[in-house]
Amino acid sequence: MALKYSVRFVLMQTRIKNKPTSLRCFVRFNNCRSPFTTDVKVEPRYFNVKKQQADVTARFDGSKINERLSQIEAFIKSRFDTMVDYPDPVRFSEICKQYTKSGEIFIPDETKRDIPKTLIAYIEHLASESRSGARKIAKGPRKGQKYKPDTIKPYDSTVYVLKQFAKHERTEDYPFKLVDSDFYKRFSAYFYDVLGHSVGYFSTMIKVIKLAMNESGADKLHNYQGHNSREFIKPGYEADTVSLDLDQLKRLQNHIFETDQKEYENARDLFLVGCWTGLRFEDFNSIRKQDIQDDFIRVRTDKTEARVSIPYHPMLRKVFLKYDGGPPPSMHINDLNAQIKVACRLAGLKQPYTIRRNKKGVDTLETHPLYKLISTHTARRSFASNMFRLGIPSLLIMAITGHKTEKSFLKYIRVGEEEKSRMMAERWKEIKWE
C-alpha cells in the first residue's frame, strides 16, 4: 500500500509584500513533518497560497517558479514511491535539503552516524532511533515494540524549544556537563518570561531532558548528574478541564439541530460516543459496527493495546440507531474540537464556568461560557465522573478508563471532598438501618 504524505509550500514572511521571500516546504506523513527551505524565492504578492503556485499573468510570469516547485514535488514523490516504511523526518529533511542545493539524491550514511555527545543532538538521536525502531520500549505490556508517534512528539517539541533557547544564548548546543541547576534556572526563566509558556508544557520539556540525560549516561557518554539535583525539578501540574453532568449530556443529546446544521449534529453524536464509553478520542473515533456484540462494545485501545469490554449504554443505542446500528462517521480531531463547541453552544450550554489556567508559570482564574471549554477529552472525563457519581465502584470504571491506581483515578475526575460526603449521605439513605 502506498505511503500517505502531503506537501505544502509556505512563505517565510508575508508582511512585506514586495520582498523576494524564500519558500519553505513542509512534508507531512505519519503524524510527523520534514521541513526544509527550498531554493525558490518569490514576492508574497505574487504567490497564491491556496493554489500553491506563483501567478502567471501579464504583470508577473511565475512559470519558472512553478516548474521548480513541481520538480521538488516530483522528487518527494519519487522518494516515497521507493519506500516500504515511513522515513525518519530529520533524515528526510536532510535528503530534500541536499536535493534543492545540488539537484542530486543524497542518502545519509547510517554506518557513519556517531551517537551525539550534546543535549539537543542526543534528543534528536533518540527521536530518530525511536521512529526507525532501533530503540524499542524497554518495559511494560508493550515491551520490545516500537514507540508510537504520540510518544515521540514531545522529543520534537523539546528540540524545537531548546534550539530557540540556544539561539537566545548564542550557542549551538549544550554539552552534557553544562546541563545542571544553573542551566535549569536559565531555561525556566526563558521558557516562562520570554516564550510565555505554561508549567504543564515546561514539565514535558524537563521530562524529556531528564530522559535524554539518563539514557546518554547509560550509553556511557558521560557520568554527570546535574539533572538529578534537587533544583532540577519536573513540576507536577494538571490543568483544569471540564466535564458534563448527566443533565447536561441529556440536554445536548436531545437538542434538535436545523437542517443546515447537520455537521454539528454529527460532531455531537460522535462526541456522545466518548461520553457513554469512556474511550479516548482515537478509540471512540474508530469503533466499528462489528465491535458491538452481545450488548457490549469490545475494542483494543490504541494507547495501551489492551482489550476492553464496555456495556452498550441505552443512551448510546439511541445515537447508533440513527446510523443503522453503527457509530457516527469519524472526524479529524481538530474538526471535532471546533464543531463540538458550536454544537454545545446551540444546545444552550452557555453557563459561566471558572477554571484555573497557567500562564508564564503563574496560575490565574478565567471565566468562560461552558461550551468554549469543551473538547474531545471532555467526553472521557464526563464518563468517568458521571459513573463515579452514580455509585459505580472505582475499580470497575478504571477497567474501562485504564487508570492503574485509584489515587490517579480520583485525581482525574476531580471529585471534591464535599461531593464525596454528599454521595455517602445518599447511599446511607438507601440503606435500612433498623
C-alpha positions in Angstrom: 0.0 0.0 0.0 1.3 3.4 -1.0 2.6 5.6 1.9 0.4 8.7 2.5 2.1 12.1 2.7 1.3 15.7 1.8 3.5 18.6 0.5 2.9 22.3 1.3 5.0 25.4 0.4 4.9 28.2 2.9 6.4 31.8 2.6 8.9 32.5 5.3 7.4 36.0 5.7 4.3 37.7 4.3 4.4 41.2 5.9 6.5 42.9 3.2 4.5 42.1 0.0 7.2 43.1 -2.5 10.2 41.5 -0.8 11.6 38.3 -2.5 11.0 35.6 0.1 12.1 32.0 0.4 9.6 29.3 0.2 9.8 26.6 2.9 8.5 23.2 2.2 6.6 21.0 4.8 6.3 17.3 4.0 3.8 15.7 6.4 3.5 12.0 7.0 2.6 9.5 9.7 1.9 12.3 12.3 5.4 13.8 11.5 6.8 16.6 9.4 10.0 17.2 7.5 10.5 20.9 6.9 13.3 22.3 4.6 14.0 25.6 2.9 13.8 25.4 -0.9 16.0 27.3 -3.4 12.9 29.2 -4.6 12.1 32.9 -3.8 9.0 34.8 -4.7 7.4 38.1 -3.7 4.4 37.3 -1.4 2.0 39.4 -3.5 2.7 37.0 -6.5 2.3 33.7 -4.6 -1.2 32.1 -4.4 -1.2 30.2 -1.1 -4.4 28.3 -1.9 -3.2 27.1 -5.3 0.4 26.6 -4.1 1.6 28.4 -7.2 3.2 31.7 -8.3 1.0 33.9 -10.5 1.3 33.7 -14.3 0.0 37.0 -15.6 1.0 39.8 -17.9 2.3 41.6 -14.8 4.3 38.7 -13.4 5.5 35.4 -15.1 5.9 32.8 -12.4 6.1 29.8 -14.7 9.7 29.0 -13.9 9.0 29.2 -10.2 6.1 26.8 -10.7 8.3 24.5 -12.7 10.8 24.3 -9.9 8.1 23.6 -7.3 6.8 20.8 -9.5 10.3 19.4 -9.7 10.6 19.4 -5.9 7.2 17.7 -5.5 8.2 15.1 -8.1 11.4 14.4 -6.2 9.5 13.9 -3.0 7.0 11.6 -4.7 9.9 9.6 -6.2 11.3 9.0 -2.8 8.0 7.9 -1.2 7.4 5.6 -4.2 10.5 3.6 -3.4 9.8 3.3 0.4 8.2 0.4 2.2 8.0 2.3 5.5 7.9 5.9 6.6 11.3 7.7 6.8 12.9 9.4 9.8 11.7 13.0 9.4 15.0 14.6 10.3 16.9 12.5 7.8 14.3 13.0 5.1 14.7 16.8 5.6 18.4 16.3 5.0 17.7 14.4 1.8 15.3 17.1 0.5 17.6 19.9 1.5 20.6 18.4 -0.3 18.4 17.9 -3.4 17.4 21.5 -3.5 21.1 22.5 -3.2 22.7 20.2 -5.7 19.9 18.5 -7.7 21.3 15.1 -6.6 19.8 12.5 -4.4 21.6 12.4 -1.1 21.3 9.4 1.2 22.9 9.9 4.7 25.4 7.2 5.6 23.8 5.4 8.5 27.0 3.5 9.3 28.9 6.7 10.0 26.5 8.3 12.3 28.1 8.6 15.7 26.0 8.9 18.9 25.8 12.7 19.6 27.6 14.0 22.7 25.5 17.1 23.3 21.9 17.5 24.7 19.9 18.8 21.7 21.6 16.5 19.2 21.1 13.5 21.5 17.4 14.1 21.9 17.2 14.3 18.0 19.1 10.9 18.1 16.5 9.5 20.5 13.6 10.6 18.3 15.3 9.2 15.2 16.1 5.8 16.8 12.6 5.6 18.2 10.9 6.2 14.8 13.1 3.7 13.0 12.6 1.0 15.6 16.2 0.8 16.6 15.2 2.0 20.0 12.3 0.0 21.4 10.1 0.0 24.6 12.1 -1.5 27.4 9.4 -2.4 29.9 5.6 -2.8 30.4 3.0 -4.6 28.3 4.4 -3.3 25.0 8.0 -4.3 25.9 10.1 -4.9 22.7 7.7 -2.9 20.5 8.3 0.3 18.5 7.3 3.6 20.1 4.2 5.2 18.8 4.3 8.7 17.1 2.4 10.4 20.0 5.2 9.2 22.4 7.9 10.7 20.1 6.2 14.1 19.6 7.4 15.5 22.9 11.0 14.9 21.8 10.5 17.0 18.7 8.8 19.8 20.7 11.7 19.8 23.2 14.3 20.0 20.4 12.4 22.9 18.9 12.2 24.9 22.2 15.8 24.0 23.1 17.0 25.3 19.7 15.2 28.6 20.4 16.8 28.8 23.8 20.3 28.0 22.4 19.9 30.7 19.8 18.8 33.1 22.5 22.0 32.3 24.4 24.1 32.5 21.2 25.2 28.9 21.2 24.5 25.8 19.1 24.0 23.1 21.7 24.8 22.2 25.3 27.5 19.7 26.4 26.1 17.2 29.0 28.3 18.6 31.7 26.5 22.0 31.4 23.0 20.5 32.0 22.8 21.4 35.6 20.8 23.5 38.1 22.2 26.7 36.5 21.0 25.6 33.1 17.6 24.8 34.6 17.2 28.3 36.1 18.1 30.0 32.8 15.9 27.7 30.7 12.9 28.1 33.0 13.3 31.9 33.0 13.5 31.9 29.2 10.6 29.4 28.9 8.2 31.4 31.1 9.3 35.0 30.7 10.3 35.1 27.1 8.2 32.4 25.5 5.3 32.7 27.9 4.5 29.0 28.0 2.7 27.1 30.8 4.0 25.0 33.6 2.4 21.9 32.1 4.4 22.3 28.9 7.6 23.0 30.9 7.0 19.8 32.8 7.0 17.9 29.4 10.3 19.6 28.4 12.1 18.7 31.7 10.8 15.1 31.5 12.4 14.7 28.0 15.7 16.4 29.1 16.0 14.1 32.1 15.3 11.1 29.9 18.0 12.2 27.5 20.5 12.7 30.3 19.8 9.3 31.8 19.9 7.4 28.5 23.1 9.2 27.4 24.6 8.3 30.7 23.6 4.7 30.1 25.3 4.9 26.7 28.5 5.8 28.6 28.7 9.2 27.0 29.1 10.9 30.4 28.7 10.4 34.1 27.3 13.9 35.0 24.4 14.1 37.5 23.5 17.8 37.4 20.0 16.9 36.1 19.4 14.8 39.2 19.9 17.7 41.6 17.1 18.8 44.0 16.6 22.0 42.0 16.2 20.3 38.6 12.5 19.6 39.2 9.8 18.3 36.8 6.8 20.3 38.1 3.7 18.3 39.0 0.8 20.1 37.3 -2.6 19.1 35.8 -4.6 21.8 34.1 -8.3 22.3 34.9 -10.7 20.8 32.5 -14.4 20.4 32.5 -16.9 17.5 32.5 -20.6 17.5 31.7 -23.1 16.0 34.2 -25.9 13.7 33.2 -28.5 16.6 32.8 -26.1 18.5 30.5 -25.5 15.4 28.4 -29.2 14.7 28.1 -29.8 18.3 27.0 -27.1 18.0 24.4 -28.3 14.7 23.2 -31.9 15.8 22.9 -31.2 19.0 21.1 -32.7 19.1 17.6 -30.4 20.8 15.0 -31.7 22.7 12.0 -31.4 21.2 8.5 -28.3 23.3 7.7 -26.6 22.3 10.9 -26.0 18.6 10.2 -22.2 18.9 10.6 -22.7 19.9 14.2 -25.2 17.0 14.7 -22.6 14.6 13.5 -20.0 16.2 15.8 -22.5 16.0 18.7 -23.2 12.3 18.1 -19.6 11.3 17.8 -18.8 13.3 21.0 -21.5 11.4 22.8 -19.9 8.1 21.8 -17.0 9.1 24.0 -19.3 10.3 26.8 -21.1 6.9 27.0 -18.0 4.7 26.5 -15.2 6.5 28.4 -12.8 5.8 25.5 -10.1 8.1 24.3 -10.7 10.0 21.1 -8.6 7.7 18.9 -10.6 4.7 20.2 -14.2 6.1 20.1 -13.5 7.6 16.7 -12.6 4.2 15.2 -15.4 2.0 16.7 -16.9 -0.3 14.0 -20.3 -1.8 13.8 -18.9 -5.3 14.2 -17.3 -4.2 17.6 -20.8 -4.3 19.1 -21.6 -7.9 20.3 -23.9 -9.3 22.9 -24.8 -5.8 24.4 -21.1 -5.0 24.8 -18.6 -2.9 22.8 -15.3 -4.7 22.6 -12.2 -2.8 21.3 -8.4 -2.9 21.6 -7.3 0.5 22.8 -4.7 2.4 20.7 -2.6 3.7 23.6 -2.1 0.6 25.6 -3.3 -2.1 23.2 -5.4 -3.5 26.0 -8.7 -5.2 25.2 -11.7 -3.6 26.9 -15.3 -4.6 27.1 -17.8 -1.8 27.7 -21.5 -2.2 28.3 -23.7 -0.9 25.5 -25.3 2.1 27.2 -29.0 2.7 26.4 -28.3 6.4 25.5 -25.6 5.2 23.1 -28.1 2.9 21.4 -30.2 5.9 20.6 -27.3 7.5 18.9 -26.3 4.4 16.9 -29.9 3.8 15.7 -29.6 7.0 13.6 -26.7 5.4 11.8 -28.2 1.9 11.0 -26.9 0.5 14.3 -23.4 1.6 13.9 -21.3 4.6 15.0 -21.5 8.1 13.5 -18.9 9.0 10.8 -15.4 9.5 12.1 -13.9 13.0 12.2 -10.4 14.6 12.4 -9.7 15.6 16.0 -9.3 19.3 15.1 -12.7 19.4 13.3 -14.4 17.7 16.2 -12.9 20.0 18.7 -14.1 23.0 16.7 -17.6 21.7 15.9 -18.5 20.3 19.3 -18.1 23.8 20.8 -20.6 25.1 18.3 -22.9 22.2 18.9 -22.8 22.8 22.7 -23.5 26.5 22.2 -26.5 25.7 20.0 -27.7 23.3 22.7 -27.6 26.1 25.3 -24.5 25.0 27.3 -23.6 28.7 27.9 -23.4 29.0 31.7 -20.2 30.7 33.0 -17.5 28.3 34.2 -14.4 29.3 36.1 -11.2 27.3 35.6 -7.5 27.6 36.6 -5.1 28.3 33.8 -1.3 28.6 34.0 0.4 31.4 32.0 4.1 32.1 32.3 4.3 29.8 35.3 1.6 31.6 37.2 -1.9 30.3 38.0 -4.8 32.6 37.0 -8.6 32.1 37.2 -10.5 32.6 34.0 -14.3 32.5 33.4 -15.7 31.4 30.0 -19.0 30.1 28.7 -19.0 26.4 29.3 -19.2 25.5 25.6 -15.9 27.2 24.9 -14.1 24.8 27.3 -15.4 21.6 25.8 -13.1 19.4 23.8 -12.8 15.7 22.8 -11.2 14.9 26.2 -14.3 16.3 28.0 -16.2 13.2 26.8 -13.9 10.7 28.6 -13.8 12.8 31.8 -17.6 13.1 31.7 -18.0 9.4 31.5 -15.6 8.7 34.5 -17.1 11.5 36.6 -20.8 10.5 36.0 -20.2 6.8 36.6 -18.5 7.6 39.9 -21.3 9.9 40.9 -23.8 7.1 40.2 -22.0 5.0 42.8 -20.3 2.5 40.4 -17.1 1.2 42.1 -13.9 2.9 41.0 -12.2 -0.3 40.1 -15.0 -1.1 37.5 -14.7 2.3 35.9 -10.9 2.1 35.9 -11.1 -1.2 33.9 -12.5 0.9 31.1 -10.6 4.2 31.5 -7.3 2.4 32.0 -6.2 4.1 35.2 -3.8 1.9 37.2 -4.4 3.3 40.7 -7.5 4.6 42.5 -5.4 7.6 43.5 -4.7 8.7 39.9 -8.4 8.0 39.0 -9.8 10.2 41.8 -7.4 12.9 40.8 -8.5 12.6 37.2 -12.2 13.0 37.9 -11.7 15.9 40.4 -14.4 14.9 42.8 -14.2 17.2 45.8 -14.5 16.3 49.5 -17.9 17.9 49.7 -19.2 15.8 46.8 -17.8 12.6 48.3 -19.6 13.3 51.6 -22.9 14.0 49.7 -22.5 10.7 47.8 -22.0 8.8 51.1 -25.1 10.5 52.6 -27.2 9.5 49.6 -26.0 5.8 49.9 -26.9 5.9 53.6 -30.5 6.9 52.7 -30.8 3.8 50.6 -29.9 1.5 53.5 -32.5 0.3 56.1 -30.5 0.8 59.3 -33.2 -0.6 61.6 
